[in-house]
Amino acid sequence: MEIKKLASGEGALLHDLSRAAFGSRSPWSEEELNTMLNQEHMKFYMASEEGISLGFIGCSHILDEVEIYMVGIKKNYRSQGYGSRLINLFLTHMWKKNMNRIYLEVRSLNQPALALYKKAGFLPIGYRKNYYKEPLDDAVIMAINRKELL
């Protein structure tokens, strides 16, 4: 598996990946994704293997910290280890860029995602009560620190 940074103007590709991962629950339009791709601090990375796109990660880089905003694996590639491989490749890429801390938030009821992030070394550092709507759910804020891994 490899990850590639998506360039400005690849909003259609990113939108297709989002729809393949989240279906009709995908909260972003192609226009919104294009806008995000054009923001200096926003970065999107596509995972692929043997020319087949598998998923993506969207994040922001600010100084030496990263916040992951979205992770998606196409539905037909889930439960095959691609999510773990994507997260691990992404972390390695960020550590090489001298990023020191990576954050994310996840629904408290999303047990597969919580397990994925914990397996990668993320730890819960906080909660946001009733943060998500439809369905109502708490957000678990998680982080991983490069220094703690060295």
matplotlib code that plots the C-alpha trace (Angstrom):
import matplotlib.pyplot as plt

x = [0.0, 1.1, -0.3, -0.3, -1.1, -4.1, -3.6, -5.9, -8.5, -8.8, -12.1, -14.0, -11.7, -11.9, -15.7, -15.9, -13.7, -15.9, -19.1, -17.5, -16.5, -19.6, -22.3, -25.2, -23.9, -21.0, -21.3, -19.2, -20.1, -17.6, -17.5, -16.8, -14.0, -12.5, -12.6, -10.8, -8.2, -7.4, -6.7, -3.1, -3.4, -5.7, -4.1, -5.7, -3.9, -5.3, -4.3, -3.9, -2.5, -1.6, -3.4, -6.6, -7.7, -8.7, -9.4, -8.3, -7.3, -8.1, -6.2, -4.9, -1.2, -0.6, 3.0, 4.1, 0.6, -1.9, -5.6, -7.3, -10.7, -11.8, -10.7, -12.5, -11.9, -14.1, -16.9, -15.8, -12.2, -13.1, -12.2, -9.2, -6.5, -6.4, -7.6, -4.7, -2.2, -3.5, -3.2, 0.3, 1.5, 0.0, 1.7, 5.1, 4.7, 3.8, 6.7, 9.1, 7.7, 8.6, 5.0, 5.0, 1.3, -1.7, -5.3, -8.6, -12.2, -14.5, -18.0, -18.1, -20.4, -18.0, -16.3, -14.4, -12.9, -12.0, -10.3, -8.4, -7.1, -6.2, -4.3, -2.3, -1.4, -3.9, -5.1, -8.3, -7.6, -11.1, -14.8, -17.4, -20.8, -23.6, -21.2, -22.7, -26.2, -28.3, -27.8, -26.9, -23.4, -20.4, -17.1, -14.0, -10.9, -7.8, -4.1, -0.7, 2.6, 5.7, 8.0, 6.2, 6.8, 10.6]
y = [0.0, 3.5, 6.9, 9.9, 13.5, 14.7, 17.9, 20.9, 20.1, 16.5, 17.1, 14.8, 11.9, 12.7, 12.9, 9.5, 8.0, 9.6, 8.2, 4.8, 4.8, 6.5, 6.1, 8.5, 9.4, 11.2, 14.7, 16.6, 17.8, 17.8, 21.6, 21.5, 18.9, 21.1, 24.1, 22.0, 20.8, 24.5, 25.5, 25.7, 23.8, 21.0, 17.9, 14.8, 11.5, 8.7, 5.1, 2.7, -0.7, -2.0, 1.0, 0.5, 3.3, 2.0, 5.0, 8.3, 10.5, 14.2, 16.3, 19.7, 20.5, 23.4, 23.8, 20.4, 19.1, 17.3, 16.9, 14.0, 15.1, 12.1, 8.6, 6.4, 3.0, 1.9, -0.4, -3.4, -3.2, -3.0, -5.7, -6.7, -4.7, -1.7, 0.7, -0.3, -0.1, 3.3, 4.7, 3.2, 4.6, 8.0, 8.1, 7.1, 9.8, 12.4, 11.4, 11.8, 15.4, 16.0, 16.2, 15.6, 15.1, 13.9, 14.3, 13.0, 12.6, 9.7, 8.7, 6.9, 4.2, 3.6, 0.6, -0.6, 2.9, 3.1, -0.3, 0.8, 4.0, 2.3, -0.4, 2.3, 3.8, 6.6, 7.2, 8.9, 12.4, 13.9, 13.7, 16.0, 15.2, 14.9, 16.3, 14.3, 14.5, 11.9, 9.7, 11.6, 10.5, 11.7, 12.4, 10.7, 12.9, 10.8, 11.7, 10.1, 11.7, 11.0, 11.5, 8.7, 6.3, 6.9]
z = [0.0, -0.7, 0.2, -2.2, -1.3, -3.4, -5.3, -5.7, -8.3, -7.3, -5.5, -7.8, -7.0, -3.2, -3.5, -5.2, -2.4, 0.2, -1.4, -1.7, 2.0, 3.5, 0.9, 1.3, 4.8, 3.2, 4.6, 2.0, -1.4, -4.2, -4.0, -0.2, -0.8, -3.5, -1.2, 1.5, -1.0, -1.8, 1.8, 2.7, 6.0, 4.8, 3.3, 1.9, 1.3, -0.9, -0.2, -3.1, -3.9, -7.3, -8.9, -6.9, -4.7, -1.3, 0.9, 2.2, 5.2, 5.5, 8.0, 8.9, 9.6, 12.0, 13.1, 14.4, 15.1, 12.9, 13.4, 11.4, 10.2, 8.2, 7.5, 5.0, 3.5, 0.6, 1.9, -0.2, 1.3, 5.0, 7.5, 5.5, 7.4, 5.0, 7.7, 10.0, 7.1, 6.1, 9.6, 10.1, 6.8, 7.6, 11.0, 9.6, 7.0, 9.6, 11.9, 8.9, 8.5, 12.2, 13.3, 17.1, 18.0, 16.1, 17.2, 16.1, 17.3, 16.9, 17.8, 21.1, 19.6, 16.7, 18.2, 15.0, 14.6, 18.3, 18.2, 15.0, 16.6, 19.9, 18.0, 16.2, 19.6, 20.0, 23.5, 24.7, 26.1, 26.4, 25.6, 24.1, 25.4, 22.8, 20.1, 17.2, 16.0, 14.2, 16.1, 19.2, 20.4, 22.4, 20.7, 22.0, 21.5, 21.0, 20.5, 19.8, 20.6, 18.6, 21.6, 23.5, 20.7, 20.5]

ax = plt.figure().add_subplot(projection="3d")
ax.plot(x, y, z, "-o")
ax.set_aspect("equal")
plt.show()
